[in-house]
Amino acid sequence: MPLYRDEAIVLRVQKLGEADRIATLLTRNHGKIRAVAKGVRRTSSRFGARLEPFSHVDLQLATGRTLDVVTQAVSIAAYGEGIVSDYARYTTGTVILETADRLVVEEKEPATQHHLLLAGALRVLSSGERTPGLVLDSFFLRSLAISGYAPSFDDCAKCGEPGPHRAFNPAAGGMVCSTCRPPASTMPSPTTVTLLAALLTGDWPTAERTDPKTRREATTLVSAFTTYHLDRLRSLRHLDLTPTTPTQLNLG
């Protein structure tokens, strides 16, 4: 069988037979792949621990008729170590993995931007350097933008009239002018709109200067926008975005 190598993030795994697993992977160059990892559930497995959700790995795979086969696995970063030990980070991380899985639909179609964004989000989440809620909202907006659903937080999302505007509507694509505003649009505060724009562009200094009330309103709008495009994510029901304390982060 032909062999190839690629970097991958493990999105999810499922049991196969008595000792194998099927891993769903988001790779850098080959997009989403489902591959069999043989014998990884045995204690003697050479790379079983490297093929867990949140793992960033360098893989060698053999091309198969239906599923490819993992033949080698080298760890690049074990993001799970810093994620699973904290409930807020873990629940956020599971939503991030499910979102990436849902947005990259076609298997073996290049999805380099999605892979890089996912790796960056998991790295930041694992390190604890950003608040989980901000990481998730930024990931939602940026991953949807990569998929072609970029929201507008300045010009009108419908007619393009230069902003700023006062109304937000998920179905319309973001902020809308008074002429284009559909019924039931919300009227977020200007600081919330500034935060949303910062999360979309990765402007972390601006995002981190915001207060809890602004972040809660932004999360509500991001959730509405994400739900409109993805429907309900199953992992959201477990989400806990309680601010992580220094003790939880082991920072003393």
N, C-alpha and C positions, 0 to 999 in steps of 0.2 A: 504493500500500500504506500502511495506517495506520502512523504513527510513534509511538514511545514512548521515554522515557529511563529509565535506571536505573544504579545503581552495581553493579559486578560484580567478583568475584575470578575470574581465569582458572584453572580446574582442570586442563585438559589441552587439547591441540590435536592435530589430525591433518590430513594432507595431503588436498587435494581437487583433482583435475586438475593442471594444470601450475603454477598460480600462486596458487590459493586455499587456505584452511584452514577446517576446522570447529572452532570453539572451544566447549568445554563450560564454561559460566559458572555461578557461584552468585551470583545477584543479591540485592539487598536486599529488593525488593518483589515480584518475580516468580518467586522460587525458582530452580530449575535450568533453564537454557536451553541449547539447542544452536543456534549461529548460524553462518552462513557469513560469513567475512571475505574479501572478494574482492580479489585482487591483492596480498595481504600478503606473499607470498614473493618479489615483485619488489623489487629494490633501490630502486626509485623510490616504493615504497609510503609513503603519508602516515602510517600508524599501525601498520605491521607489528610494530615493536619493542614497542609498547604491549600487544600481544595475545600475550604469552608467559606460561607458567605462573608463578604467584606475583604477577602484576600486579594491582593494584587500580585500576580504571578507571571513568570516567564515560562511558557509552555511549549513543548514539542508535541505535535498531534499527528496522527495518521489518518488520512482521509478514508472514510468508510462509505458504504452504500447508503445508509440512512443516517447513522450517527458516527461522528469522528471518534477517535480513541486517543485519550491522553497517554503518552508514552514517557514523558518527563515533565517534572514540575519544579521550578526553582522560585523561592519566595523573593519578591521585590520589596513588598511592605505588608506586614500583618496588621492592617488597620483594625481588625476585629479586637485585638488586644486592648485598644484604648476606647473601644465603642461598647462592647458587651458588658463591661464592668460598671457602666453608668446607665441607669434606666432611661433618662431623657435622651442621651446620645443614641442608645440602642433603638428606642422606638422611632427616633428621627431617622436613623440609618436604615431601618427596614422600609420606611416610606420612600426614602431616596432610591433604594434598590428596586422596589416595585415600580416606581415611576420610570426609571431607566428601562426596565423590562417592558413596560407598556408602550413607551414611546418608540423604542426601536422594534419595529414590527417584523420586518423581513429578515430572515436569517441569511448570513453570509453576504450581506450588502454592507459596504464600508460605512462606518459610523464613528469616524475618528473624533469628531468634535464631542459627541456624546461620551465617548470613552474618556477623553481628557477632562471634561467637566466632572464626570463621576469620580475619577481618581482624585481630582482636586478637592471635591466636596468631602470625600471620605477621609482624606489626609487632614483637612482642617477640623472635621468633626472628631477624629481620633485624638488629635493633639489637645483639644479643649480650648484652642485659642479664640474661637468664636462662639457666640451663644447659639445653641442648637436651633432655636426658632428662626434666627436670621439666616443661618446656613440653609435651612430647609426652604424658606421663602425665596431666597436667592436661587437655589437650585431649581425650584419649580419654574420661576420666571425665565431663567436662562435656558433650561432644557426645552421648554415650550417654544422659546424664540428660535432655537436651533431647528426645531421640528416645523417651523414655518408659522407659528402662532404668536409672534412677537407682539406684546401689548404696547400701546402708545400711552405715555404719561405726560406728553406735552401737546403736540398738535392733535386736532380732532381725529379720532380713529376712523371716522366715516367719510368726512369730506376734506380732511387735511388742513382745515383752517388753523393758523398758528395759535398756540396757547399762550399762557395757561388757561385751562378750562376748569369748571367746577364739578362736573358730573362724571361719574364712572359707571360703566355698564359692561359686564363680562361678555355678553353676546355681541356687543358692538365692537369689542376689541380694545377697550381701555377708556381713556378720557374722551368725552364728547362735548361738542359745543352746545349752546342752548337751542340751536335750530335742529340739530340731529339727535338730541337727547331722547331716548326711548322712555316709555313709562317705567316706573319702578327703578329708575337709576338712583344710585346713592350719591351723596355729596360729602366726600371725604375732606378732611382738613388739608390745607396746603402743605403742612409738615408731613402728613402721611403720604401725599403724592411725591414729595421730595424723597422720602424714604424708599418708596417703590421704585423710583427711577434709579436710586443709588444701588438697590439690590439687583436690578436688571443689568447695570453696567459694572458691578463689582466695586463700587466706591465705598469701601469698608469704613474709612474715617467718618464719612457722613452718616452712614447707617448706624454706627456705634455711638454716635452722639445723641441719638433719639431717646425719648423717654418711653416707659412701659405702655402708657396709654396709646401713643402713636404706633408702637409695634403691634399692639393687639388689633387696632383698626386695620393696619396693613395686612396682618395675617388673615383677617376676615375677607378682605378683598382678594388676596392671592388665592385663598381656598376656593372662593366663588369662581374665579377665573380658571383655576385648575380643574375644578369639578365640571365646569361647562365643557371643557375640551376632553377630559379623560373619564368622565363619570366618576363614580365613587371608588376610591382606592381602599381595598380591604384593610390594609395595615393602618389606616388613619384612626380606626377605632381604638387602637392601643396607644395612640400618641400622647406623650407626656412631655410638655415643654416647660416644666417647672425650672426656673433658673438654676443652673448648676452652681453649687457653692464651692469656695476654695478647698474645703475639706474633701468634697467629692472628687475634686480634681487632683488631690494629693499635692497641693501647692503649699500646705501648711496654714 
